[in-house]
Amino acid sequence: MKRYLILSVIFLLVSSVAYAARIKDIAGIGGVRENQLIGYGLVVGLMGTGDDVKNGFTKETIANMLSRHGMSMRGRDPKAKNVAAVMVTAKLPPFAKTGTRIDVTVSSMGDATSLQGGTLMMSPLRAADGEVYAVAQGALVLGGFSAGGANASVTKNQTNVAIIANGALVEREVKYTVFGQERKFTINLFQPDFTTAKRLADAVTGKFQGTEAKAVDSSTVLVNLGSSFAGNIVERISDLENIDVSVDNVAVVVMNEKTGTVVMGENVRISTVAIAHGNLSIQIKEDVKVSQPLPFSPKPPDGSKQTRNKKDGTIVAPGGQTVVTKDTSVTATEEKKQLMVVPRGVTIQDVVMALNAIGVTPRDLITIIQTIKAAGALQADLRII
């Protein structure tokens, strides 16, 4: 009993702490975000696992690259299995300065079998506006390998995708105007919710005197530091994003029928409902039995060695008659489950305990929750993925 009370107190303490989250974990400053970059390039140095230049774009890319180095390949048919055309992608972090290095991902776009041992040639990376913001180059690192011979091969993980750690150099900076002279900025919630937005605005206003925070909609909170604020705005944002806010969310039940996974939020409630669940198992088994006569049984009346009965297909042979019969057995077994009454307004913990009491499995739980939702007794959004 004492152990049970200690566990209950720990559960309550953990639950009370779990309700709050830092602003930086549930929201972001408006305008401060990553930017996606993309580029096209060539990977060289492969061991005969590159593209077939007959695909067209690899051939043209090789010719263009060599022409920039003073070698004309027009009208020729290069044969190079050590080269592969690739797409290069990266994410430009916010406030990245010129000279900062970022990671890049290199993916084959041709018919290369492996990028193992390759080196990416200098490839410009562009953003959505068409401007070059970074340049990538370097040796590739794969998370797998591929090897084989004429009649057998072995492959581990993906060999057509590789990464280059710190493989791109930032050449252009993104201009941010979020910290202007007006001393205003917005906080955007990752999961929009009116209640959470209001709580966030109240927490910011109560934390700093002279600072006004107003919830504009379910995902945006406008913060005005005021003209009287003369401190460092970065320091104020650092203090602001570490404020704890009580997070609220809608009641939702997520079910994955492929894996039998069920995840339910803490706000899930159900009305008074009676649940009975049992499995009916039917087994049908057929056995074939053969009756073999004794060796000294009477012979066929016509004296022949072996004949077949035209009516039932049985064999009549010297020494007796062989009979084949089928034995069918049917067994039905049904689990005996009690009818469980779950009162209205209970928490998710009570729901799980009640369903566990009647011995349900995760897949049984999916069926039960769908049926409760169909009966109109589940006060939650049901999502099936």
Buried (B, 14 or more C-beta within 10 A) or exposed (E): EEEEEEEEEEEEEEEEEEEEBEBBEBBBBBEBBEBEBEBBBBBBBBEEBBBEBEBEEBBEBBBEBBEEEEEEBEEEEEEBBBBBBBBBBBBBBBEBEEEBBBEBBBEBBBBBBBBBBBBBBEBBBBBEEEEEBBBBBBBBEBEBEBEEEEEEEEEEEBBBBBBBEEBBBBBEBBEEEBBEEEBBBBBBBEEEBEBBBBBBBEBBBEEBEEBBBBBEEBBBBBBBBEEEBEEEBEEBBEEBBEBEBEBBEEBBBBBBEEEEBBEBBEBBBBBEBEBEBEEEEEEEEEEEEEEEBEEEEEBBEEEEEEEEEEEEEBEBBEBBBEEEEEEEEEEEEEEEBEEBEBEEEBEBEBBBEBBEEBEBEEBBBBBBBBBBBEEEBBBBEBEEE
